[in-house]
Amino acid sequence: MSRRFDDVDYVNHPPHYQKGDLEVIEIIENVVPDPYSYCFGNSLKYLCRHMDKGNQVQDLEKAKWYIDRMIGDWTND
C-alpha cells in the first residue's frame, strides 16, 4: 500500500532521511562528536533561509524540531 503525499511528515520523519532501520539524525548522533552543535547549526540554517524557499512554515517547523532536540539534551528527554 503506498502512502498518500499528504500523509508524509516532512518535518519529523522525512522519508528521504530514512536509511534502513535508522533515521539520518540517529546515525549523526552516534558518529559526530558533538551532535548538539550539529542541531544548533541546522536550526540556524533553517531560520536563516526560511524566507528564501517556498514553504516558510515548514522550514520554521524544521528549525523548531532541531531546537526541541537540543532542549531534550538539557532536560534529558
Distance bins in CASP14 RR format, pairs under 12 A and 6 or more apart:
PFRMAT RR
TARGET T0000
AUTHOR 0000-0000-0000
RMODE 2
METHOD distances of the structure
MODEL  1
1 7 0 0 0 0 0 1 0 0 0 0 0
2 8 0 0 0 0 0 1 0 0 0 0 0
2 15 0 0 0 0 0 1 0 0 0 0 0
3 9 0 0 0 0 0 1 0 0 0 0 0
3 13 0 0 0 0 0 1 0 0 0 0 0
3 15 0 0 0 0 1 0 0 0 0 0 0
5 15 0 0 0 0 0 1 0 0 0 0 0
7 13 0 0 0 0 0 1 0 0 0 0 0
7 15 0 0 0 0 0 1 0 0 0 0 0
8 14 1 0 0 1 0 0 0 0 0 0 0
8 15 1 0 0 1 0 0 0 0 0 0 0
8 16 0 0 0 0 1 0 0 0 0 0 0
8 17 0 0 0 0 0 1 0 0 0 0 0
8 18 0 0 0 0 0 1 0 0 0 0 0
8 58 0 0 0 0 0 1 0 0 0 0 0
9 15 0 0 0 0 1 0 0 0 0 0 0
9 16 0 0 0 0 0 1 0 0 0 0 0
9 17 0 0 0 0 0 1 0 0 0 0 0
9 18 0 0 0 0 0 1 0 0 0 0 0
9 23 0 0 0 0 0 1 0 0 0 0 0
9 58 0 0 0 0 0 1 0 0 0 0 0
9 61 0 0 0 0 0 1 0 0 0 0 0
9 62 0 0 0 0 0 1 0 0 0 0 0
9 65 0 0 0 0 0 1 0 0 0 0 0
10 16 0 0 0 0 1 0 0 0 0 0 0
10 17 0 0 0 0 1 0 0 0 0 0 0
10 55 0 0 0 0 1 0 0 0 0 0 0
10 57 0 0 0 0 0 1 0 0 0 0 0
10 58 1 0 0 1 0 0 0 0 0 0 0
10 59 0 0 0 0 0 1 0 0 0 0 0
10 61 0 0 0 0 1 0 0 0 0 0 0
10 62 0 0 0 0 1 0 0 0 0 0 0
10 65 0 0 0 0 0 1 0 0 0 0 0
11 17 0 0 0 0 0 1 0 0 0 0 0
11 46 0 0 0 0 0 1 0 0 0 0 0
11 55 0 0 0 0 0 1 0 0 0 0 0
11 57 0 0 0 0 1 0 0 0 0 0 0
11 58 1 0 0 1 0 0 0 0 0 0 0
11 59 0 0 0 0 1 0 0 0 0 0 0
11 60 0 0 0 0 1 0 0 0 0 0 0
11 61 1 0 1 0 0 0 0 0 0 0 0
11 62 1 0 1 0 0 0 0 0 0 0 0
11 63 0 0 0 0 1 0 0 0 0 0 0
11 64 0 0 0 0 1 0 0 0 0 0 0
11 65 1 0 1 0 0 0 0 0 0 0 0
11 66 0 0 0 0 0 1 0 0 0 0 0
11 68 0 0 0 0 0 1 0 0 0 0 0
12 18 0 0 0 0 0 1 0 0 0 0 0
12 23 0 0 0 0 1 0 0 0 0 0 0
12 25 0 0 0 0 0 1 0 0 0 0 0
12 58 0 0 0 0 0 1 0 0 0 0 0
12 61 0 0 0 0 1 0 0 0 0 0 0
12 62 0 0 0 0 1 0 0 0 0 0 0
12 64 0 0 0 0 0 1 0 0 0 0 0
12 65 1 0 0 1 0 0 0 0 0 0 0
12 66 0 0 0 0 0 1 0 0 0 0 0
12 68 0 0 0 0 1 0 0 0 0 0 0
12 69 0 0 0 0 0 1 0 0 0 0 0
13 22 0 0 0 0 0 1 0 0 0 0 0
13 23 1 0 0 1 0 0 0 0 0 0 0
13 24 0 0 0 0 0 1 0 0 0 0 0
13 25 0 0 0 0 0 1 0 0 0 0 0
13 26 0 0 0 0 0 1 0 0 0 0 0
13 62 0 0 0 0 0 1 0 0 0 0 0
13 65 0 0 0 0 0 1 0 0 0 0 0
14 23 0 0 0 0 1 0 0 0 0 0 0
14 24 0 0 0 0 1 0 0 0 0 0 0
14 25 0 0 0 0 0 1 0 0 0 0 0
14 58 0 0 0 0 0 1 0 0 0 0 0
14 61 0 0 0 0 0 1 0 0 0 0 0
14 62 0 0 0 0 1 0 0 0 0 0 0
14 65 0 0 0 0 0 1 0 0 0 0 0
15 23 0 0 0 0 1 0 0 0 0 0 0
15 24 0 0 0 0 0 1 0 0 0 0 0
16 23 0 0 0 0 0 1 0 0 0 0 0
16 24 0 0 0 0 1 0 0 0 0 0 0
17 23 1 0 1 0 0 0 0 0 0 0 0
17 24 1 0 1 0 0 0 0 0 0 0 0
17 25 1 0 0 1 0 0 0 0 0 0 0
17 26 0 0 0 0 1 0 0 0 0 0 0
17 27 0 0 0 0 1 0 0 0 0 0 0
17 28 0 0 0 0 0 1 0 0 0 0 0
17 42 0 0 0 0 0 1 0 0 0 0 0
17 62 0 0 0 0 0 1 0 0 0 0 0
17 65 0 0 0 0 0 1 0 0 0 0 0
18 24 1 0 0 1 0 0 0 0 0 0 0
18 25 0 0 0 0 0 1 0 0 0 0 0
18 26 0 0 0 0 1 0 0 0 0 0 0
18 27 0 0 0 0 0 1 0 0 0 0 0
19 25 0 0 0 0 0 1 0 0 0 0 0
19 26 0 0 0 0 1 0 0 0 0 0 0
19 27 1 0 0 1 0 0 0 0 0 0 0
19 28 0 0 0 0 0 1 0 0 0 0 0
20 26 0 0 0 0 0 1 0 0 0 0 0
20 27 0 0 0 0 1 0 0 0 0 0 0
21 27 0 0 0 0 0 1 0 0 0 0 0
22 28 0 0 0 0 1 0 0 0 0 0 0
22 29 0 0 0 0 1 0 0 0 0 0 0
22 30 0 0 0 0 1 0 0 0 0 0 0
22 31 0 0 0 0 0 1 0 0 0 0 0
23 29 0 0 0 0 1 0 0 0 0 0 0
23 30 0 0 0 0 0 1 0 0 0 0 0
23 65 0 0 0 0 0 1 0 0 0 0 0
23 69 0 0 0 0 0 1 0 0 0 0 0
24 30 0 0 0 0 0 1 0 0 0 0 0
24 31 0 0 0 0 0 1 0 0 0 0 0
24 32 0 0 0 0 0 1 0 0 0 0 0
24 35 0 0 0 0 0 1 0 0 0 0 0
24 38 0 0 0 0 0 1 0 0 0 0 0
24 42 0 0 0 0 0 1 0 0 0 0 0
25 31 0 0 0 0 0 1 0 0 0 0 0
25 32 0 0 0 0 0 1 0 0 0 0 0
25 35 0 0 0 0 1 0 0 0 0 0 0
25 38 0 0 0 0 1 0 0 0 0 0 0
25 39 0 0 0 0 1 0 0 0 0 0 0
25 42 0 0 0 0 1 0 0 0 0 0 0
25 62 0 0 0 0 0 1 0 0 0 0 0
25 65 0 0 0 0 1 0 0 0 0 0 0
25 66 0 0 0 0 1 0 0 0 0 0 0
25 68 0 0 0 0 0 1 0 0 0 0 0
25 69 1 0 0 1 0 0 0 0 0 0 0
26 32 0 0 0 0 0 1 0 0 0 0 0
26 35 0 0 0 0 1 0 0 0 0 0 0
26 69 0 0 0 0 0 1 0 0 0 0 0
27 35 0 0 0 0 0 1 0 0 0 0 0
27 38 0 0 0 0 0 1 0 0 0 0 0
28 34 0 0 0 0 0 1 0 0 0 0 0
28 35 1 0 0 1 0 0 0 0 0 0 0
28 36 0 0 0 0 0 1 0 0 0 0 0
28 37 0 0 0 0 0 1 0 0 0 0 0
28 38 1 0 1 0 0 0 0 0 0 0 0
28 39 0 0 0 0 1 0 0 0 0 0 0
28 41 0 0 0 0 0 1 0 0 0 0 0
28 42 0 0 0 0 1 0 0 0 0 0 0
28 66 0 0 0 0 0 1 0 0 0 0 0
28 69 0 0 0 0 0 1 0 0 0 0 0
29 35 1 0 1 0 0 0 0 0 0 0 0
29 36 0 0 0 0 1 0 0 0 0 0 0
29 37 0 0 0 0 0 1 0 0 0 0 0
29 38 0 0 0 0 1 0 0 0 0 0 0
29 39 0 0 0 0 1 0 0 0 0 0 0
29 66 0 0 0 0 0 1 0 0 0 0 0
29 69 0 0 0 0 1 0 0 0 0 0 0
29 70 0 0 0 0 0 1 0 0 0 0 0
29 73 0 0 0 0 1 0 0 0 0 0 0
30 38 0 0 0 0 0 1 0 0 0 0 0
31 38 0 0 0 0 0 1 0 0 0 0 0
32 38 1 0 1 0 0 0 0 0 0 0 0
32 39 0 0 0 0 1 0 0 0 0 0 0
32 40 0 0 0 0 0 1 0 0 0 0 0
32 41 0 0 0 0 0 1 0 0 0 0 0
32 42 0 0 0 0 0 1 0 0 0 0 0
34 40 0 0 0 0 1 0 0 0 0 0 0
34 41 0 0 0 0 0 1 0 0 0 0 0
34 70 0 0 0 0 0 1 0 0 0 0 0
34 73 0 0 0 0 0 1 0 0 0 0 0
35 41 0 0 0 0 0 1 0 0 0 0 0
35 42 0 0 0 0 0 1 0 0 0 0 0
35 66 0 0 0 0 0 1 0 0 0 0 0
35 69 0 0 0 0 1 0 0 0 0 0 0
35 70 0 0 0 0 1 0 0 0 0 0 0
35 72 0 0 0 0 0 1 0 0 0 0 0
35 73 0 0 0 0 1 0 0 0 0 0 0
36 42 0 0 0 0 0 1 0 0 0 0 0
36 43 0 0 0 0 0 1 0 0 0 0 0
36 66 0 0 0 0 0 1 0 0 0 0 0
36 67 0 0 0 0 0 1 0 0 0 0 0
36 69 0 0 0 0 1 0 0 0 0 0 0
36 70 1 0 0 1 0 0 0 0 0 0 0
36 71 0 0 0 0 0 1 0 0 0 0 0
36 72 0 0 0 0 1 0 0 0 0 0 0
36 73 1 0 1 0 0 0 0 0 0 0 0
36 74 0 0 0 0 1 0 0 0 0 0 0
37 43 0 0 0 0 0 1 0 0 0 0 0
37 44 0 0 0 0 0 1 0 0 0 0 0
37 66 0 0 0 0 0 1 0 0 0 0 0
37 69 0 0 0 0 0 1 0 0 0 0 0
37 70 0 0 0 0 1 0 0 0 0 0 0
37 73 0 0 0 0 0 1 0 0 0 0 0
38 44 0 0 0 0 0 1 0 0 0 0 0
38 45 0 0 0 0 0 1 0 0 0 0 0
38 66 0 0 0 0 1 0 0 0 0 0 0
38 69 0 0 0 0 1 0 0 0 0 0 0
38 70 0 0 0 0 1 0 0 0 0 0 0
38 73 0 0 0 0 0 1 0 0 0 0 0
39 45 0 0 0 0 0 1 0 0 0 0 0
39 46 0 0 0 0 0 1 0 0 0 0 0
39 62 0 0 0 0 0 1 0 0 0 0 0
39 63 0 0 0 0 0 1 0 0 0 0 0
39 64 0 0 0 0 0 1 0 0 0 0 0
39 65 0 0 0 0 1 0 0 0 0 0 0
39 66 1 0 1 0 0 0 0 0 0 0 0
39 67 1 0 0 1 0 0 0 0 0 0 0
39 68 0 0 0 0 1 0 0 0 0 0 0
39 69 1 0 1 0 0 0 0 0 0 0 0
39 70 1 0 1 0 0 0 0 0 0 0 0
39 71 0 0 0 0 1 0 0 0 0 0 0
39 72 0 0 0 0 1 0 0 0 0 0 0
39 73 1 0 0 1 0 0 0 0 0 0 0
39 74 0 0 0 0 0 1 0 0 0 0 0
40 46 0 0 0 0 0 1 0 0 0 0 0
40 47 0 0 0 0 0 1 0 0 0 0 0
40 63 0 0 0 0 0 1 0 0 0 0 0
40 66 1 0 0 1 0 0 0 0 0 0 0
40 67 0 0 0 0 1 0 0 0 0 0 0
40 69 0 0 0 0 1 0 0 0 0 0 0
40 70 1 0 0 1 0 0 0 0 0 0 0
40 71 0 0 0 0 0 1 0 0 0 0 0
40 73 0 0 0 0 0 1 0 0 0 0 0
41 47 0 0 0 0 1 0 0 0 0 0 0
41 48 0 0 0 0 1 0 0 0 0 0 0
41 49 0 0 0 0 0 1 0 0 0 0 0
41 62 0 0 0 0 0 1 0 0 0 0 0
41 63 0 0 0 0 1 0 0 0 0 0 0
41 66 1 0 0 1 0 0 0 0 0 0 0
41 67 0 0 0 0 0 1 0 0 0 0 0
41 69 0 0 0 0 0 1 0 0 0 0 0
41 70 0 0 0 0 1 0 0 0 0 0 0
42 48 0 0 0 0 0 1 0 0 0 0 0
42 49 0 0 0 0 0 1 0 0 0 0 0
42 59 0 0 0 0 0 1 0 0 0 0 0
42 62 1 0 0 1 0 0 0 0 0 0 0
42 63 1 0 0 1 0 0 0 0 0 0 0
42 64 0 0 0 0 0 1 0 0 0 0 0
42 65 0 0 0 0 1 0 0 0 0 0 0
42 66 1 0 1 0 0 0 0 0 0 0 0
42 67 0 0 0 0 1 0 0 0 0 0 0
42 68 0 0 0 0 0 1 0 0 0 0 0
42 69 0 0 0 0 1 0 0 0 0 0 0
42 70 0 0 0 0 1 0 0 0 0 0 0
43 49 0 0 0 0 0 1 0 0 0 0 0
43 50 0 0 0 0 0 1 0 0 0 0 0
43 59 0 0 0 0 0 1 0 0 0 0 0
43 60 0 0 0 0 0 1 0 0 0 0 0
43 61 0 0 0 0 0 1 0 0 0 0 0
43 62 0 0 0 0 1 0 0 0 0 0 0
43 63 1 0 1 0 0 0 0 0 0 0 0
43 64 1 0 0 1 0 0 0 0 0 0 0
43 65 0 0 0 0 1 0 0 0 0 0 0
43 66 1 1 0 0 0 0 0 0 0 0 0
43 67 1 0 1 0 0 0 0 0 0 0 0
43 68 0 0 0 0 1 0 0 0 0 0 0
43 69 0 0 0 0 1 0 0 0 0 0 0
43 70 1 0 0 1 0 0 0 0 0 0 0
43 71 0 0 0 0 0 1 0 0 0 0 0
44 50 0 0 0 0 0 1 0 0 0 0 0
44 59 0 0 0 0 0 1 0 0 0 0 0
44 62 0 0 0 0 0 1 0 0 0 0 0
44 63 1 0 0 1 0 0 0 0 0 0 0
44 66 0 0 0 0 1 0 0 0 0 0 0
44 67 0 0 0 0 1 0 0 0 0 0 0
44 70 0 0 0 0 0 1 0 0 0 0 0
45 52 0 0 0 0 0 1 0 0 0 0 0
45 53 0 0 0 0 0 1 0 0 0 0 0
45 59 0 0 0 0 1 0 0 0 0 0 0
45 62 0 0 0 0 1 0 0 0 0 0 0
45 63 1 0 0 1 0 0 0 0 0 0 0
45 66 0 0 0 0 1 0 0 0 0 0 0
46 52 0 0 0 0 0 1 0 0 0 0 0
46 53 0 0 0 0 1 0 0 0 0 0 0
46 55 0 0 0 0 0 1 0 0 0 0 0
46 56 0 0 0 0 0 1 0 0 0 0 0
46 57 0 0 0 0 0 1 0 0 0 0 0
46 58 0 0 0 0 1 0 0 0 0 0 0
46 59 1 0 1 0 0 0 0 0 0 0 0
46 60 1 0 0 1 0 0 0 0 0 0 0
46 61 0 0 0 0 1 0 0 0 0 0 0
46 62 1 0 1 0 0 0 0 0 0 0 0
46 63 1 1 0 0 0 0 0 0 0 0 0
46 64 0 0 0 0 1 0 0 0 0 0 0
46 65 0 0 0 0 1 0 0 0 0 0 0
46 66 1 0 0 1 0 0 0 0 0 0 0
46 67 0 0 0 0 1 0 0 0 0 0 0
47 53 0 0 0 0 0 1 0 0 0 0 0
47 56 0 0 0 0 0 1 0 0 0 0 0
47 59 1 0 0 1 0 0 0 0 0 0 0
47 60 1 0 0 1 0 0 0 0 0 0 0
47 61 0 0 0 0 0 1 0 0 0 0 0
47 62 0 0 0 0 1 0 0 0 0 0 0
47 63 1 0 1 0 0 0 0 0 0 0 0
47 64 0 0 0 0 1 0 0 0 0 0 0
47 65 0 0 0 0 0 1 0 0 0 0 0
47 66 0 0 0 0 1 0 0 0 0 0 0
47 67 0 0 0 0 1 0 0 0 0 0 0
48 59 0 0 0 0 1 0 0 0 0 0 0
48 60 0 0 0 0 0 1 0 0 0 0 0
48 62 0 0 0 0 0 1 0 0 0 0 0
48 63 0 0 0 0 1 0 0 0 0 0 0
49 55 0 0 0 0 0 1 0 0 0 0 0
49 56 0 0 0 0 1 0 0 0 0 0 0
49 58 0 0 0 0 0 1 0 0 0 0 0
49 59 1 0 0 1 0 0 0 0 0 0 0
49 60 0 0 0 0 0 1 0 0 0 0 0
49 62 0 0 0 0 0 1 0 0 0 0 0
49 63 0 0 0 0 1 0 0 0 0 0 0
50 56 1 0 1 0 0 0 0 0 0 0 0
50 57 0 0 0 0 1 0 0 0 0 0 0
50 58 0 0 0 0 1 0 0 0 0 0 0
50 59 1 1 0 0 0 0 0 0 0 0 0
50 60 1 0 1 0 0 0 0 0 0 0 0
50 61 0 0 0 0 1 0 0 0 0 0 0
50 62 0 0 0 0 1 0 0 0 0 0 0
50 63 1 0 0 1 0 0 0 0 0 0 0
50 64 0 0 0 0 0 1 0 0 0 0 0
51 57 0 0 0 0 0 1 0 0 0 0 0
51 59 0 0 0 0 1 0 0 0 0 0 0
51 60 0 0 0 0 1 0 0 0 0 0 0
52 59 0 0 0 0 1 0 0 0 0 0 0
53 59 1 0 1 0 0 0 0 0 0 0 0
53 60 0 0 0 0 0 1 0 0 0 0 0
53 62 0 0 0 0 0 1 0 0 0 0 0
54 60 0 0 0 0 0 1 0 0 0 0 0
55 61 0 0 0 0 1 0 0 0 0 0 0
55 62 0 0 0 0 1 0 0 0 0 0 0
56 62 0 0 0 0 0 1 0 0 0 0 0
56 63 0 0 0 0 0 1 0 0 0 0 0
57 63 0 0 0 0 0 1 0 0 0 0 0
57 64 0 0 0 0 0 1 0 0 0 0 0
58 64 0 0 0 0 0 1 0 0 0 0 0
58 65 0 0 0 0 0 1 0 0 0 0 0
59 65 0 0 0 0 0 1 0 0 0 0 0
59 66 0 0 0 0 0 1 0 0 0 0 0
60 66 0 0 0 0 0 1 0 0 0 0 0
60 67 0 0 0 0 0 1 0 0 0 0 0
61 67 0 0 0 0 0 1 0 0 0 0 0
61 68 0 0 0 0 0 1 0 0 0 0 0
62 68 0 0 0 0 0 1 0 0 0 0 0
62 69 0 0 0 0 0 1 0 0 0 0 0
63 69 0 0 0 0 0 1 0 0 0 0 0
63 70 0 0 0 0 0 1 0 0 0 0 0
64 70 0 0 0 0 0 1 0 0 0 0 0
64 71 0 0 0 0 1 0 0 0 0 0 0
65 71 0 0 0 0 0 1 0 0 0 0 0
65 72 0 0 0 0 0 1 0 0 0 0 0
66 72 0 0 0 0 0 1 0 0 0 0 0
66 73 0 0 0 0 0 1 0 0 0 0 0
67 73 0 0 0 0 0 1 0 0 0 0 0
67 74 0 0 0 0 0 1 0 0 0 0 0
68 74 0 0 0 0 0 1 0 0 0 0 0
68 75 0 0 0 0 0 1 0 0 0 0 0
68 77 0 0 0 0 1 0 0 0 0 0 0
69 75 0 0 0 0 0 1 0 0 0 0 0
69 77 0 0 0 0 1 0 0 0 0 0 0
70 77 0 0 0 0 0 1 0 0 0 0 0
71 77 1 0 0 1 0 0 0 0 0 0 0
END
